[in-house]
Amino acid sequence: MADEPQTETEVADEANQAESHPIEPESSERAENPLELEAEVAADYLEELLDIADLDGDIDTYIEGERAHVSIISESTVLVGSGGTVLDALQELTRLAVMTETGERSRLMLDVAGYRERRRKELMALAENAVGEAKQSREPVPLAPMNPFERKVVHDAVAAAGLRSESEGEEPDRHVIVMPL
């Protein structure tokens, strides 16, 4: 009889061990949504970069449309650079890190210190002015050279205003032309 309680305990222990298998690593959950995986891999990469560079900043991720977005929330603009050049390069490096980890091409958007959001608002105003000028003059309105992100914002704003736009030229001088009706 003295062995019975011990046997019951052993059985209970075995049952507990069977129920308490460790949960699979997050990667199995991540694989369900590739955009969330992109954002998480990018956030990890950028967090490590901030640590190495001894820079302060919090990382925020979200999914909008068919694109993962990652923001470094910081007062410092060192990772933005003049005209967003450092930000553009950092975005490409982050996309490469995501592609290395996932094996898939990334369209991830990176923002640092709110630069892209401020620039988007500036570009919307620029597009609105160019649309007005094209409607009034009935002449094409060429804009200054822009990177792909900036051109996309302008093309979308022009289309929303009911006009057409085209990109012309070669990088880094590629620019948008707003066409009249």
N, C-alpha and C positions, 0 to 999 in steps of 0.2 A: 504494500500500500504506500510505502514511503516513496516508491518510484513513480506512482501515479501523478502526484502534483508536479513533479519534475517533468514528466512526460507532457502533461498539459501545458506547462510553461514553455517547453520546447516547441510544442505544436503552435502555441500562441505566438512565440517569437518568429517561427517560420512564416506564419500567416502575416505578421506585421512586416517582415522583410519583403514578402511578395507584394504587399500593398504599397510599400514605400520605396519602390524602385525610383532611382533618381529620374527627374524629368529630363527628357532629351534636351540638348543644348538649344538655345534660342534659334540657331540657324534653321532648324526644322520648321519653326514657326515663321521665321523670316521668309522662307522660300514661298510661302503662300502669297505674298504680295511683293513682287520684284521691286516696285518703287519704294516701298518701305525699307527693303534691304539696301537699295542704293543709298537712301538717306542715312541709314544707320552706319553703313560702311564709310560714307563720306564724313559723317560726324566723328567717328572714331579716328579717322585719318587726320582731320582738322584739329581735334582735341590734342592728339599727339604732337602735331606741328606747333600748336600754341604752347604746349609744355616745353618743347625743345627750344623754341624761340623766346621763352620766358615772357610771353605776351598774355595779357588778361583778356578774357572774353568768354561769353556763354554761347553755347551752340543751341540753335532752335531748328527743328526740322518739321516739314509739312509736305503734303502732297496736294498739288493743284493741277487739275486737268490730268494730262498724261505725263507729268513731270514732277520729279522730286525737287524740293527746294531746301537749301540749307543756308541759315543765316548765322554769321558770327556777330553777336551783339557786343559792341565794344565802343568806347569813346575814341580809340586810336584808329587813325586812318593809314597807318603804315602798311597794312595789307591791301589798301586800295590803290595807292600810288597816284601819280599824275594822270588825270583823265581815265582812271580805272585800269591802267595797264598792268599793275601788279595783281589786281583782282582778276582780270582776264586770264593771266598766266596761272594764278592759283586755282581758278576754276578748271582749267585744262589739266593741271596736275591732279586735282581731286577726281576728275572724270577718269583719268588713267588709273588711279588707285582703285576706283570702283570697278573698272573694267578688269583689272588684274585679279581682283577678289571674286567677281561674279562671272567673268567670262563674257559679259554682255556689254555692248556699247551703251554709254550713259549720256543722257541729255540733261543731266542735273544742272540746276541754276544755283549759283552761289552769290550771296550778298554779304557785304562786310560793312558794318557801321551804318547801315541803311542807305549806302551809296546808290545801289541799283534802283531802289524805290524812289529816291529823290530824282535820279536821272530820268526815270520813267515819266515822272510828272513834268519835268522840263521838256522832254521829247513830245509829250502830248500837247503841250502849249505850242511848241515849235511847229508841230504838224498842223494844229488848228490855224496858226498864222499862215502857213504855206497854203493850206486849203483856201483860206480867204483870199489870199493874193492870186492864186490860180483861177479862182472863180471870177475875180474882178478883172484881171488882166487878160484872161483867156489865153495865157502863155504858160508853158512848162516852168516850174519853179524848182531849180536845183538846190539841194541842201549840201551842207558841209559833209566831208567823209565821216563815216560812222562804222562801228564794229557791227557784226551780225545781230547781236541783241538789240542794239539801238535801231538798226534798220527795220527789224521785225516790229518793234513798237510803233515806229512811224508808219509802216505799211498798214498795220492794223488800224491805226487812228484815221488814216486817209480813207481806207475802205469803209470804216464806220461812218465817215462823213459823206459817203456816196461818190467819191472820186477814185481814180486809179493812180497807182504809183509804180515806178520801176526802179530797180537798182542798176547802176551803170558804173563801169570802171573796174579796175583791179585793186585788190588789197595792197596797201593800206588806204588807197584813195577811193575805194568803192563808196558810192553815195546814192542817195535816193533822189529821184526826180518826181515831183508831184505834177500830174498831168491834169489839164483843165477838162471840162466836160466835152 
